[in-house]
């Protein structure tokens, strides 16, 4: 069976990205013990990932590159903001261990949505946080194998995800 809309796809893969040299490393793996299972064509995956798999079937290997715009987009300068350092107080004291440059902190926006921000820098008054996806602006390289392709059940179709 070939990959097409509304099929359940199981894959193994390795992900690398064009990160700066100091960060160049293997990013993620889905292996035989923990493969990725998803419902194809319902918007669960980044667009370039689905296009790279389209038409392939069980047992097929794949290797493709996804430009940033078809992955997590370009880095958005508007997502890098200064926040008052006071909001990082814990029991009235600023936790400078938490504010180490590069730390990713769970935060909540004004509407109560959870998001992660990376500490870029700080001074006595503000903390510069980057709320872009960690892979925004990066070209992604996937290689792997299609383990299985099957029809989605009516329940999976109704819920929009694999059961």
NORSULVEN-V441044 format. One line per field, one symbol per residue. phi: phi as a letter, one per 20 degrees, with the letter a starting at -180 (. if undefined). Layout:
phi: ???
This chain:
phi: .efbgmdeddcdacdccefggfdfafebcddffbfedbefndnfdfgfffffdgnecgnfebbbdcfgfeddmffdgfedcedffgfefclncfefffefgofddfccefenfebdcefeabcfdbcedddfggdfndedcdbrbeebcbfffgffffembfd
